[in-house]
Amino acid sequence: MPTYVYETIPADSATAPRRFEVIQKMSDEPLKVDPESGLPVKRLISGGVGIKLKGLKRSTQVNKLSPAATACGCATGCGHRH
């Protein structure tokens, strides 16, 4: 199940918002209030875990006749999009 990040929406600017995480099913409705304070909350968009892979391995062979191997997507490499 994914972990969602929420932030409280304080009634005044003197109160700092509180961030917290909740593990929920994707099908669950988003929280409307903070379970601790009762303040209204908004769900934040957060980054995720990124995986960085290195480029092609030396043993990888590219089929240059494949449409995926050309900039325009056609096997001829004519330079324009179809």
N, C-alpha and C positions, 0 to 999 in steps of 0.2 A: 504494500500500500504506500502511496506517496505521502510525503511530509509537506504540509502547507504552512506558509509563514503568514501570520496575521499581525496587524498593527491596530492598536486602539485609536479612536478618533476622540481626543479630549474635547470637553465643552469649552475650554478657554485656552488661550495661547500660553498661559503660565504653566500649564501641566504638560509634562513631556509624554509623548506617546510610548506605549509599552509594546514591544514585539515579543511574540511567542510562536511556537511551532505546535502543530497538531497533526497527528497521523490519522488520515481519513481515507475512506474508499473514494475512488473517482466519482462514483455515483451518489455519494453523500452531498447534501445541500451545504453550501458554504455557511460558516458561522455568521451570525448577525450581531452577537454580543460576546464580550470577553467573559469566560466562565468565572474568573476571579473578581473582576471589578464591576461587571454589568455594563460597562461602557460599550458603545457601538464599535464595531471593528470593520476593517477592510482587509481582503486577502491580497497579499503582495505577489507580484511576479518575481521569482528569484531565478538565478542561474541554475544550473544543474551540475552534475558531474560531467566534465568534458574529458574525452580521451583523445590524446594527440598521437597520431600514428606517423611514422616516418614515411617517406615516399616509396616509390617502387623499389623492390629488391632487385639486385643485379641479375637474378635468375629469371625475372619476369619478362616475358616477351610480349610486345604489343603488336597486334594485327593491324597494320597500317591501312588495310583495305576496309576495316570496320568503320561504320559511320561514327562511332563513338571516338575514334582516334583523330578525327578532323575537326577543325574549328567551327565549320559551318554545319556539321552533322551529316554530310553526305559522303559517300565513299570516294568521290573524286577530289574533294578538297577545293572546290571551286571558289570558296571565299564568301559566299552569300548564304543567307538562311532561306529555307524553302517553306 
